[in-house]
Amino acid sequence: MAVAQRRPILALCLAGTVLCLLPGQGFVGSHAGRLSNSRVVARVGAEYQERQSPRDADLPFDAAAATGDTVDVSFKKRPFGILRYTPGNGGKGAMVQEVIGKSRYPGDPQGQGFAAGVKGGWVVNTINGQDVQTEDFNTVMDLLDDEVADPRFSKSVALAIEKQGGRKAQPAEAPIAITFATIPGYEWKGEVLGADWEPAHR
């Protein structure tokens, strides 16, 4: 009789051990597993700063001060291979911070930024002729619509857009002509990604 009573207790202990070993499971539920998807990647401005958090090397800037040399670049398709942008003071304008450091094959969309010589520290001046230099950062991101995306997070993208109250702007039509401008005297100190960089390095 004593053996029979111990069996249910042993079974409960084993079940608890298995639950603890399963990914994302614990005695407080599976919330920890859901947190791993909180840094989603989307092709829009919605919650962009949460996904692409600032780095220590990012220096504040005023987008309106980008009155230096300009460079015209044409992108045939999305994504361009620009991994991260940051907003200027007051959430205005957008500066390039990281560009994928290679083009894997001819016509590689993610190598367009690299092939065109796009550099960190350049401010987006115009998109298809539209002046966006001091536009709201989220609006610029929605116009560009070029974030290197993971299609697994399409549901999260939709939720982010809904939470924001819709897109700030519709994506600019491709091919996309972008003029970048420099800020005289501004010293960009970001990271130059090498040819061996892979998304897994994030």
N, C-alpha and C positions, 0 to 999 in steps of 0.2 A: 504494500500500500504506500509506504514511504517513497519507494522508487517511482511509482506512478505519479505521485504528487510533485516530485522533482522535475519530471519531464516537461510539463508546461513552462516551468520557470526557466529551464535550460533553453527551451525553444525561444522564449522571449528575449533572453540574453543574446542568443545567436542572431536573432532578427535585428536587435539594436546595433550589434557590431557591424552587420552588413550595411545598415543604413548609414552608419558613420563613415564607412569606406567608400560609399557611392559619391561621385563628383557632385558638389553643390548641395549635398544633404547633410543634415546635422540635427541636433535636438531642438534647434530653433527654426526648423523648416528649411526650405530651399532658397531663401532670400539671397544668400551669399552667391549662389550660382547665377541669379538674375543680375546681380551687380556687375558681373563681368561684361555684360552687354551694354552698360550705361555709356561707354565711350564709343558711340556708333559713328559710322562714316556716312555722310550724306552728300548729295550733289547740290545742296542749297545752303542759304545763309542761316536757316533755322538752327539755333544752338551750335553754330560753327565754333565759337570760342570754347565751348565745353569740350568739343571733340579735339580741337587743335589748340591745346592750352599754351599760353605764352612760355617762352624759355627765358632763362636768366640773361642771355645775350641780347634779347630784344630791347632796343633803345626807343624811348618815346620820340614821336615826330609829329609835325604839323603837315598834313597833306597839302595845305595851301602853299607851303614853302617849296613845293616841288616845281621850281621854275628854271631848273637847269636843263642839261641836254636831254633830248627826247629820242626814243627809239621806236620805230614802227615794226610790229610783228603781226603776221597773219597766221591764224591757227585754222587748220582745215576741219578738225573734229575735236570732240572732247573725249577724255580729259587731256589737258595740255602737258601734264608732267610737272606742274607746279604743285608742290605738296602742301605748302602752308602760306597763308597771308596773315597779316596783322592789321588791326585798325589804327588809325591815327588818333591824336588827342580829340576827345569829345565823341569818339566812335565814328569819325568821318574819314573817308578815303580808305585805301587798301594798299599795303606794301608787300611785295614779294619777300618771303623769308627763305624758303627751301625749294630747290629745283632738283628733280631726279637727275643724277649725274651720268646718264648714258642714254643712247638710243639702241634698242635691242635688235631692230631690223628696219629696213627702209619703210618709211610710212608709219612707224610706231607712234601712235598718238601720245603715249606717255613720254616720248623722247622729243616732242616738238619744242618744249621749253629749252631743253639742252641744245638741240640743233640750232635754235634761233639765237642762242647766246644770252638768254634771259638770266639776270643776276639778282641776287638778294639785295635789297635796298632800293629797288626800283618801285616807284609809285604808279598805280594804274591811273592814267590821265584821261583817256577816252576809250570807249567801246563802241565800235561801228559808228564812229563820229560823234557819239554822245559824250559830253563832258561829265565825267563822274569823279573827278579828282577830290571834290569835297562832299560827295554824296554820302548818305548813310552806308556804313560798312556792310550791313546785311543786304542792302539793295544791290551793292556792287557784287557781292557773292552770288546773289540770285541771277544777276545778269550774266556773270561768267559761267556759273553752273558747271565748273570743271573739276570739282574735288575728286581725287582718285577714290573711287567708291567700291564698297564691298556689297554686292547685290543681296547678300544674306540679310541685310539690315533694312530692306525696303519698307517693312512695317514700321520700324522705328523712325524712318524718314517721314512717313506719312503722319505719324503721331507728333513729331517735332513741328511739322508745318501747321498742323491743326492747332497745336498749343500756341504757336506764334500768331495765329489768326489768318493764316494764308501766306503765300509768297509775297515778298516785297516788290518783286518784279518778275516778268517772264524772261526766260533765257534768251540772250541775244542769238540771232540766227547765224548759223555757220555758212561759209567761212567767217571767222570772227577777226576783225581788224582791231588790234589793241595798240594804243600808243602809251608807252611807259615814259615817265619823267624822273629825273634825278633831283635830289635836294642838295644845292650847293653847300659844301662844308659838312654835310652829314656823314658820319663814319659808321657804316654798317659793320656789325661784329658777329653776324650769324654764322651758321655752319655751311660750308660748301660740301655737298654730298659727292662722294667719289663714285667711280664706275662700278665698284663692288657692292654698293648699297642695295639692300633689298627691303621690301616692306616688312619682313620679319624682324628687321633691326629696330623698328619702332618700339 
